Amino acid sequence: MKHRPIFLSVIACVGIVAVANPAFALQKSKHHRGHRASAKGGGGSSVGGIGALAVVDAFEKAYQRKDKNAMILKLMTPTKEVGILNKRYQWLRGYGVDELPSAVRPPILFTTAPGSYVPTTYKVVSSGANSSQEYSVTVKEKGGCREEGVNYSVERVRRFKLVKVNGRWLVSDYVNPTNTEEYGFFVDDISDKMVKK
């Protein structure tokens, strides 16, 4: 009889542990589910990659349509740097922001030979995040151009640099990897594959 209270205490403790365990197990499983969800949601780079690739696709499709306004004015980052603006406006209209319209001269995209190349297809060769605010995409383009009265089939590689502006991906740069000083609209007979048609 003296051992009965001890025995009952042991049973009561076991009961408490048994009751507590399911709650602990439930809490633990919730934690793991939440952890898995956050890991999945934490794939910001893949989500960001989808957004960046969508902008590349929009740029390439505009290129195929010869829609230089969409390419240069809508899909490229806003800037106040005169040097960059001059590059863009040279391709857009043939004269820079600090020049008079009477200064029109090549290259003008889709108007003069240096900018007459139009891709008909493209394929993403590589892509990846440089940071949460910057993404790089390399594409292989195929299409045709006419230079000095001769038609060519062209295959070339171009690199996009995309940056996030107010939460939206935009094209910061579009270059020939072997000549990054200028936009990649020129067909380069050294780095690009050109075959007479």
PASEBA-1860 file (N, C-alpha, C; in nm, 3 decimals):
! residues 197
1> MKHRPIFL> 0.082/-0.121/0.000/0.000/0.000/0.000/0.086/0.127/0.000 ~ 0.204/0.118/0.064/0.290/0.235/0.069/0.340/0.273/-0.070 ~ 0.352/0.172/-0.160/0.406/0.199/-0.295/0.301/0.248/-0.393 ~ 0.172/0.244/-0.355/0.065/0.281/-0.450/0.073/0.427/-0.495 ~ 0.092/0.525/-0.404/0.102/0.664/-0.452/0.216/0.685/-0.551 ~ 0.329/0.617/-0.526/0.443/0.629/-0.619/0.406/0.572/-0.754 ~ 0.339/0.456/-0.754/0.296/0.390/-0.876/0.201/0.480/-0.956 ~ 0.104/0.540/-0.884/0.009/0.630/-0.950/0.079/0.753/-1.007
9> SVIACVGI> 0.180/0.802/-0.935/0.256/0.918/-0.983/0.328/0.887/-1.112 ~ 0.385/0.763/-1.117/0.456/0.721/-1.239/0.359/0.713/-1.354 ~ 0.239/0.655/-1.333/0.137/0.644/-1.438/0.094/0.784/-1.485 ~ 0.075/0.875/-1.389/0.034/1.011/-1.424/0.141/1.080/-1.509 ~ 0.268/1.059/-1.475/0.378/1.119/-1.553/0.381/1.064/-1.694 ~ 0.364/0.931/-1.706/0.363/0.868/-1.838/0.248/0.924/-1.921 ~ 0.131/0.942/-1.857/0.014/0.997/-1.925/0.041/1.138/-1.976 ~ 0.107/1.219/-1.893/0.138/1.357/-1.932/0.233/1.357/-2.052
17> VAVANPAF> 0.336/1.270/-2.044/0.432/1.260/-2.156/0.362/1.214/-2.282 ~ 0.270/1.116/-2.266/0.198/1.063/-2.382/0.111/1.170/-2.445 ~ 0.047/1.252/-2.360/-0.038/1.359/-2.411/0.049/1.469/-2.475 ~ 0.163/1.496/-2.410/0.249/1.603/-2.459/0.317/1.567/-2.592 ~ 0.348/1.439/-2.608/0.420/1.397/-2.728/0.347/1.426/-2.859 ~ 0.216/1.394/-2.870/0.148/1.426/-2.995/0.153/1.576/-3.026 ~ 0.138/1.658/-2.923/0.143/1.803/-2.946/0.282/1.843/-2.995 ~ 0.384/1.783/-2.932/0.522/1.813/-2.972/0.546/1.765/-3.115
25> ALQKSKHH> 0.495/1.643/-3.143/0.513/1.588/-3.278/0.443/1.676/-3.381 ~ 0.321/1.724/-3.346/0.246/1.810/-3.437/0.321/1.940/-3.460 ~ 0.371/1.997/-3.349/0.447/2.122/-3.359/0.573/2.102/-3.444 ~ 0.638/1.987/-3.424/0.760/1.957/-3.499/0.730/1.942/-3.648 ~ 0.618/1.872/-3.678/0.586/1.852/-3.819/0.546/1.984/-3.884 ~ 0.477/2.071/-3.806/0.442/2.202/-3.860/0.569/2.281/-3.891 ~ 0.665/2.272/-3.801/0.791/2.343/-3.820/0.860/2.294/-3.948 ~ 0.859/2.162/-3.966/0.924/2.108/-4.085/0.850/2.147/-4.212
33> RGHRASAK> 0.716/2.148/-4.204/0.640/2.190/-4.322/0.670/2.336/-4.355 ~ 0.673/2.419/-4.250/0.705/2.560/-4.271/0.845/2.577/-4.326 ~ 0.937/2.496/-4.278/1.075/2.505/-4.324/1.085/2.468/-4.472 ~ 1.013/2.360/-4.507/1.013/2.321/-4.648/0.952/2.429/-4.736 ~ 0.843/2.489/-4.686/0.775/2.592/-4.764/0.866/2.713/-4.783 ~ 0.937/2.750/-4.674/1.023/2.866/-4.687/1.141/2.835/-4.779 ~ 1.188/2.711/-4.778/1.297/2.674/-4.867/1.250/2.682/-5.012 ~ 1.125/2.636/-5.033/1.070/2.642/-5.168/1.049/2.787/-5.210
41> GGGGSSVG> 0.989/2.864/-5.119/0.966/3.005/-5.148/1.095/3.081/-5.159 ~ 1.199/3.033/-5.091/1.328/3.100/-5.093/1.399/3.086/-5.225 ~ 1.341/3.012/-5.318/1.401/3.001/-5.451/1.380/3.128/-5.529 ~ 1.411/3.241/-5.463/1.392/3.372/-5.527/1.470/3.383/-5.656 ~ 1.585/3.315/-5.663/1.666/3.325/-5.784/1.593/3.262/-5.902 ~ 1.521/3.149/-5.876/1.448/3.088/-5.987/1.329/3.174/-6.026 ~ 1.261/3.232/-5.925/1.149/3.321/-5.955/1.202/3.445/-6.028 ~ 1.313/3.501/-5.976/1.375/3.616/-6.042/1.420/3.581/-6.181
49> GIGALAVV> 1.471/3.457/-6.197/1.517/3.412/-6.327/1.404/3.408/-6.428 ~ 1.286/3.366/-6.383/1.170/3.361/-6.472/1.136/3.502/-6.520 ~ 1.138/3.599/-6.428/1.109/3.738/-6.465/1.213/3.795/-6.560 ~ 1.341/3.766/-6.532/1.449/3.815/-6.618/1.440/3.752/-6.757 ~ 1.414/3.622/-6.762/1.403/3.553/-6.891/1.282/3.602/-6.971 ~ 1.175/3.641/-6.900/1.058/3.695/-6.969/1.092/3.827/-7.038 ~ 1.176/3.908/-6.975/1.217/4.034/-7.034/1.307/4.009/-7.156 ~ 1.397/3.911/-7.145/1.481/3.873/-7.259/1.392/3.829/-7.375
57> DAFEKAYQ> 1.291/3.749/-7.345/1.200/3.702/-7.449/1.126/3.819/-7.514 ~ 1.079/3.912/-7.432/1.009/4.029/-7.485/1.102/4.112/-7.575 ~ 1.228/4.126/-7.534/1.326/4.201/-7.612/1.352/4.131/-7.746 ~ 1.372/4.000/-7.742/1.400/3.924/-7.865/1.279/3.925/-7.959 ~ 1.159/3.915/-7.902/1.038/3.918/-7.986/1.021/4.056/-8.050 ~ 1.050/4.162/-7.972/1.044/4.298/-8.028/1.148/4.314/-8.138 ~ 1.265/4.254/-8.117/1.373/4.256/-8.218/1.323/4.192/-8.347 ~ 1.256/4.078/-8.333/1.205/4.007/-8.451/1.098/4.087/-8.524
65> RKDKNAMI> 1.022/4.167/-8.448/0.917/4.252/-8.508/0.974/4.385/-8.558 ~ 1.102/4.409/-8.536/1.168/4.536/-8.566/1.105/4.652/-8.487 ~ 1.069/4.623/-8.364/1.007/4.724/-8.278/1.114/4.786/-8.189 ~ 1.191/4.878/-8.245/1.302/4.935/-8.169/1.257/5.025/-8.054 ~ 1.136/5.081/-8.065/1.084/5.162/-7.954/1.064/5.075/-7.829 ~ 1.007/4.957/-7.848/0.988/4.866/-7.735/1.123/4.821/-7.680 ~ 1.215/4.788/-7.769/1.347/4.739/-7.727/1.422/4.843/-7.645 ~ 1.433/4.963/-7.701/1.522/5.064/-7.643/1.452/5.151/-7.539
73> LKLMTPTK> 1.327/5.190/-7.565/1.259/5.283/-7.475/1.180/5.215/-7.363 ~ 1.129/5.095/-7.388/1.044/5.030/-7.286/1.116/4.922/-7.207 ~ 1.207/4.849/-7.273/1.267/4.733/-7.206/1.407/4.759/-7.152 ~ 1.463/4.877/-7.182/1.595/4.910/-7.128/1.580/5.002/-7.007 ~ 1.678/4.996/-6.919/1.673/5.073/-6.795/1.671/5.223/-6.823 ~ 1.595/5.297/-6.741/1.602/5.443/-6.755/1.740/5.492/-6.712 ~ 1.790/5.596/-6.776/1.923/5.648/-6.742/1.929/5.797/-6.773 ~ 2.017/5.866/-6.702/2.042/6.008/-6.730/2.185/6.027/-6.780
81> EVGILNKR> 2.258/5.917/-6.796/2.396/5.926/-6.843/2.396/5.958/-6.993 ~ 2.454/6.072/-7.027/2.451/6.120/-7.165/2.516/6.020/-7.261 ~ 2.627/5.959/-7.220/2.695/5.862/-7.307/2.606/5.745/-7.343 ~ 2.534/5.692/-7.245/2.443/5.579/-7.270/2.324/5.624/-7.352 ~ 2.270/5.742/-7.319/2.156/5.794/-7.396/2.194/5.816/-7.542 ~ 2.314/5.867/-7.564/2.359/5.889/-7.702/2.367/5.758/-7.779 ~ 2.418/5.653/-7.713/2.423/5.521/-7.778/2.283/5.477/-7.819 ~ 2.189/5.490/-7.724/2.052/5.444/-7.751/1.986/5.526/-7.861
89> YQWLRGYG> 1.999/5.657/-7.852/1.933/5.742/-7.951/1.999/5.735/-8.087 ~ 2.129/5.703/-8.089/2.195/5.683/-8.218/2.127/5.568/-8.293 ~ 2.106/5.457/-8.223/2.040/5.342/-8.284/1.893/5.370/-8.312 ~ 1.830/5.447/-8.227/1.687/5.473/-8.237/1.653/5.570/-8.350 ~ 1.732/5.677/-8.362/1.693/5.781/-8.458/1.809/5.841/-8.536 ~ 1.933/5.800/-8.505/2.047/5.846/-8.582/2.116/5.969/-8.529 ~ 2.068/6.023/-8.418/2.137/6.136/-8.354/2.116/6.129/-8.203 ~ 2.211/6.177/-8.130/2.209/6.165/-7.985/2.124/6.270/-7.917
97> VDELPSAV> 2.115/6.260/-7.784/2.031/6.351/-7.707/2.082/6.494/-7.711 ~ 2.212/6.511/-7.730/2.269/6.645/-7.731/2.302/6.693/-7.873 ~ 2.238/6.629/-7.974/2.263/6.666/-8.113/2.132/6.708/-8.180 ~ 2.144/6.789/-8.284/2.027/6.830/-8.360/1.987/6.721/-8.459 ~ 1.858/6.711/-8.493/1.813/6.610/-8.590/1.888/6.617/-8.722 ~ 1.941/6.733/-8.756/2.014/6.746/-8.883/2.144/6.666/-8.882 ~ 2.182/6.616/-8.761/2.306/6.539/-8.749/2.286/6.390/-8.777 ~ 2.170/6.353/-8.829/2.138/6.212/-8.851/2.246/6.142/-8.933
105> RPPILFTT> 2.289/6.028/-8.882/2.393/5.948/-8.949/2.383/5.804/-8.899 ~ 2.442/5.707/-8.970/2.443/5.569/-8.924/2.525/5.556/-8.796 ~ 2.499/5.451/-8.713/2.403/5.343/-8.738/2.263/5.378/-8.688 ~ 2.163/5.336/-8.762/2.024/5.348/-8.718/1.963/5.208/-8.730 ~ 1.910/5.161/-8.622/1.860/5.023/-8.618/1.751/5.000/-8.722 ~ 1.768/4.894/-8.802/1.675/4.850/-8.907/1.670/4.945/-9.028 ~ 1.755/5.047/-9.029/1.754/5.144/-9.138/1.883/5.139/-9.218 ~ 1.995/5.129/-9.148/2.124/5.126/-9.215/2.186/4.987/-9.206
113> APGSYVPT> 2.278/4.955/-9.295/2.341/4.822/-9.299/2.397/4.777/-9.165 ~ 2.467/4.864/-9.090/2.521/4.816/-8.962/2.415/4.772/-8.862 ~ 2.290/4.811/-8.883/2.186/4.768/-8.790/2.074/4.693/-8.857 ~ 2.103/4.631/-8.973/1.995/4.568/-9.050/1.968/4.423/-9.011 ~ 2.055/4.367/-8.926/2.036/4.227/-8.886/1.908/4.211/-8.804 ~ 1.830/4.109/-8.837/1.709/4.078/-8.761/1.709/3.928/-8.727 ~ 1.714/3.894/-8.599/1.708/3.751/-8.564/1.568/3.697/-8.589 ~ 1.562/3.574/-8.635/1.432/3.509/-8.654/1.406/3.406/-8.544
121> TYKVVSSG> 1.514/3.358/-8.482/1.501/3.266/-8.367/1.612/3.297/-8.267 ~ 1.588/3.256/-8.145/1.693/3.269/-8.044/1.680/3.155/-7.944 ~ 1.790/3.125/-7.877/1.790/3.020/-7.775/1.877/3.067/-7.659 ~ 1.828/3.046/-7.536/1.907/3.081/-7.418/2.016/2.976/-7.401 ~ 2.140/3.021/-7.399/2.255/2.931/-7.384/2.290/2.916/-7.236 ~ 2.286/3.025/-7.162/2.313/3.020/-7.018/2.245/3.138/-6.950 ~ 2.216/3.122/-6.821/2.157/3.230/-6.745/2.186/3.209/-6.598 ~ 2.192/3.318/-6.524/2.217/3.305/-6.381/2.217/3.440/-6.311
129> ANSSQEYS> 2.187/3.435/-6.182/2.183/3.557/-6.101/2.324/3.596/-6.058 ~ 2.360/3.721/-6.078/2.485/3.775/-6.024/2.462/3.824/-5.882 ~ 2.337/3.868/-5.855/2.294/3.910/-5.722/2.142/3.914/-5.726 ~ 2.080/3.955/-5.618/1.933/3.963/-5.616/1.883/4.074/-5.708 ~ 1.972/4.165/-5.748/1.933/4.278/-5.831/1.992/4.274/-5.972 ~ 2.067/4.169/-6.003/2.132/4.163/-6.136/2.131/4.021/-6.190 ~ 2.104/4.009/-6.316/2.093/3.878/-6.382/2.165/3.883/-6.517 ~ 2.230/3.774/-6.555/2.297/3.765/-6.685/2.235/3.653/-6.767
137> VTVKEKGG> 2.213/3.680/-6.894/2.157/3.580/-6.986/2.236/3.586/-7.116 ~ 2.282/3.470/-7.162/2.351/3.462/-7.291/2.260/3.389/-7.389 ~ 2.244/3.446/-7.508/2.156/3.385/-7.608/2.233/3.360/-7.738 ~ 2.186/3.261/-7.811/2.236/3.238/-7.948/2.122/3.275/-8.042 ~ 2.150/3.369/-8.132/2.050/3.417/-8.227/2.082/3.368/-8.368 ~ 1.976/3.344/-8.444/1.991/3.309/-8.585/1.899/3.401/-8.665 ~ 1.948/3.443/-8.781/1.868/3.530/-8.865/1.943/3.564/-8.993 ~ 1.911/3.680/-9.048/1.976/3.718/-9.172/2.000/3.867/-9.178
145> CREEGVNY> 2.093/3.906/-9.265/2.118/4.048/-9.288/2.168/4.068/-9.430 ~ 2.171/4.194/-9.471/2.220/4.228/-9.605/2.331/4.330/-9.588 ~ 2.447/4.298/-9.637/2.561/4.389/-9.628/2.628/4.399/-9.765 ~ 2.646/4.525/-9.810/2.710/4.553/-9.939/2.647/4.474/-10.053 ~ 2.515/4.472/-10.050/2.439/4.407/-10.158/2.435/4.255/-10.150 ~ 2.489/4.196/-10.045/2.492/4.050/-10.032/2.408/4.008/-9.910 ~ 2.326/3.905/-9.930/2.246/3.852/-9.819/2.323/3.742/-9.745 ~ 2.316/3.746/-9.613/2.387/3.648/-9.529/2.291/3.583/-9.430
153> SVERVRRF> 2.317/3.455/-9.404/2.260/3.389/-9.286/2.358/3.414/-9.173 ~ 2.304/3.448/-9.058/2.391/3.486/-8.945/2.356/3.407/-8.820 ~ 2.460/3.359/-8.754/2.446/3.301/-8.619/2.538/3.379/-8.528 ~ 2.487/3.421/-8.414/2.572/3.498/-8.324/2.532/3.479/-8.179 ~ 2.622/3.515/-8.090/2.598/3.506/-7.946/2.595/3.648/-7.891 ~ 2.494/3.675/-7.806/2.483/3.805/-7.742/2.454/3.786/-7.592 ~ 2.500/3.883/-7.515/2.485/3.873/-7.369/2.398/3.987/-7.317 ~ 2.298/3.949/-7.238/2.213/4.046/-7.171/2.258/4.064/-7.027
161> KLVKVNGR> 2.260/4.187/-6.982/2.272/4.217/-6.840/2.140/4.281/-6.800 ~ 2.073/4.222/-6.701/1.945/4.276/-6.655/1.958/4.322/-6.512 ~ 1.892/4.432/-6.480/1.892/4.481/-6.343/1.748/4.508/-6.301 ~ 1.726/4.505/-6.170/1.593/4.530/-6.116/1.578/4.679/-6.089 ~ 1.473/4.737/-6.145/1.443/4.878/-6.124/1.300/4.887/-6.070 ~ 1.287/4.933/-5.945/1.154/4.940/-5.881/1.081/4.806/-5.887 ~ 1.157/4.698/-5.862/1.097/4.564/-5.858/1.073/4.499/-5.993 ~ 1.117/4.565/-6.100/1.094/4.511/-6.235/1.227/4.490/-6.306
169> WLVSDYVN> 1.242/4.374/-6.371/1.364/4.348/-6.449/1.363/4.429/-6.578 ~ 1.478/4.492/-6.608/1.494/4.565/-6.734/1.634/4.538/-6.789 ~ 1.650/4.556/-6.920/1.778/4.533/-6.985/1.871/4.652/-6.958 ~ 1.983/4.624/-6.895/2.083/4.727/-6.870/2.184/4.732/-6.984 ~ 2.215/4.615/-7.038/2.312/4.608/-7.148/2.283/4.486/-7.235 ~ 2.315/4.500/-7.363/2.296/4.393/-7.461/2.417/4.401/-7.553 ~ 2.511/4.308/-7.533/2.641/4.324/-7.600/2.689/4.196/-7.669 ~ 2.781/4.218/-7.762/2.860/4.111/-7.820/2.969/4.078/-7.716
177> PTNTEEYG> 2.976/3.953/-7.669/3.075/3.922/-7.563/3.219/3.955/-7.601 ~ 3.250/3.961/-7.732/3.387/3.994/-7.772/3.406/4.144/-7.796 ~ 3.297/4.221/-7.788/3.306/4.367/-7.803/3.198/4.431/-7.717 ~ 3.230/4.450/-7.590/3.128/4.495/-7.494/3.116/4.647/-7.486 ~ 3.188/4.718/-7.570/3.183/4.865/-7.565/3.058/4.921/-7.632 ~ 3.001/4.846/-7.723/2.888/4.895/-7.802/2.772/4.798/-7.787 ~ 2.650/4.845/-7.809/2.536/4.753/-7.811/2.557/4.648/-7.920 ~ 2.498/4.532/-7.898/2.526/4.419/-7.987/2.443/4.412/-8.112
185> FFVDDISD> 2.397/4.526/-8.165/2.315/4.524/-8.286/2.399/4.505/-8.412 ~ 2.526/4.548/-8.407/2.615/4.528/-8.522/2.633/4.378/-8.549 ~ 2.644/4.341/-8.676/2.692/4.208/-8.711/2.843/4.220/-8.725 ~ 2.913/4.135/-8.652/3.059/4.137/-8.650/3.110/4.020/-8.733 ~ 3.176/4.050/-8.846/3.219/3.941/-8.935/3.334/3.859/-8.878 ~ 3.387/3.900/-8.762/3.492/3.821/-8.697/3.431/3.726/-8.593 ~ 3.348/3.780/-8.504/3.294/3.695/-8.396/3.162/3.628/-8.432 ~ 3.091/3.680/-8.534/2.964/3.621/-8.574/2.983/3.531/-8.696
193> KMVKK> 2.904/3.426/-8.702/2.913/3.332/-8.814/2.823/3.383/-8.927 ~ 2.885/3.421/-9.039/2.812/3.475/-9.153/2.833/3.384/-9.275 ~ 2.722/3.343/-9.337/2.729/3.255/-9.454/2.646/3.320/-9.566 ~ 2.705/3.333/-9.685/2.631/3.390/-9.798/2.513/3.302/-9.833 ~ 2.400/3.366/-9.862/2.280/3.290/-9.901/2.286/3.258/-10.049
END
